[in-house]
């Protein structure tokens, strides 16, 4: 159980190189915290909670997936605005 030299499915570990605290980081952390506070679920913990049979869990997981899709769409649109 020692430290691994590389991950199981990759050639090497990759760590983020960006060190700046920017508006995307702060905004993302705020949205994450607000969502966790409102829903009472951490997104990672919601996946195994699907097996518990609570009716709110699939709704939460669907909302997380929808949020990811919307955020990726918005980020793509903002990064590459359409030219007319």
HUURFEN-V564373 format. One record per helix or strand of 3 or more residues. SS is the DSSP state (2 for helix, 1 for strand). FROM is the first residue (numbers start at 1). LEN is the number of residues. If there is no record, write none. Layout:
BEGIN
ss->[SS:SS]
from->[FROM:FROM]
len->[LEN:LEN]
END
This chain:
BEGIN
ss->[2:2:2]
from->[23:43:55]
len->[17:10:25]
END
